[in-house]
Amino acid sequence: MSTIPPDSPAGPDHGSPTSPEAPRSERERIVDAFVELLAGQPFEEIGLAQIATRAGLSLGIVRKNFGSKLGMLATFVREVDRKVLDGVDPDMANEPARERLFDVLMRRIEILSPNKEAVRSLLRSARRDPPLALALNSMAVQSQQWMLTAADINASGTRGMLRAQGLAMLYARVLQTFVHDDDPGHARTMAAIDNALGRGARWAGVLDGLCRIPLFKPWRCLPGFGRRRSRPRGDDFGDPVAA
């Protein structure tokens, strides 16, 4: 049964108690159990039977819902995406692109905060496991396409995909700061995002120049290819290559 917050008076004269939360679905319980286990042990050591026991479900029900731990992780990532997208601030619509993207990425950090230990564990495992790192990158690129879209920055087509890949790489560095940031206000993480978006603006300028070369070759648009260009005049991430 839901409890009434201490600062919310109860009784017939003060409104009814809050409604009880809806029961968690099988999939939600499985993902919750997986993330809880991930906070305490490496990804590669978590067994499917452990997850089933933690979720209070049979192994058969776990199999019915998921084919692997990567499927559980992908579902967790999509849920984070959904929460970020549901919380887009309409008041940011008239702000510069860099400010809009900063707001979206900080919202993502806030949503991830309760699962910081799980994120830390996952980053450690990815450093030891190249196939896991590749899978995480694929998930991250898809997520960052949605984050760019939430910030009203074009994420479609080849250029949008490359933009998302670049942002995924920048955000991975931000997460390295986030997992060691003990400030409740995430001051170090905020600074890391701001610095990352500054680098992203310069990278976007490089991408813009390379993708206009005749006989376009996709590998020319990979981060770090070719000579470094000077920072574009625009400060907003995405503005120099706005379609």
Buried (B, 14 or more C-beta within 10 A) or exposed (E): EEEBEEEEEEEEEEEEBEEEEEEEEBBBBBBBBBBBBBBEEBBEEBEBEBBBBBBEBEEEBBEEBBEEBBBBBBBBBBBBBEBBBEBBEEEBEEBBBBBBBBBBBBBBBBBBBEBBBBBBBBBEBBEEBEEBBEBBBBBBBBBBBBBBBBBBBBBEEEBBBBBBBBBBBBBBBBBBBBBEBEEEEBEBBBEBBBBBBBBBBBBBBBBBBBBEEEEEEEEBBEBEEEEEBEEBEBBBBBBBBEE
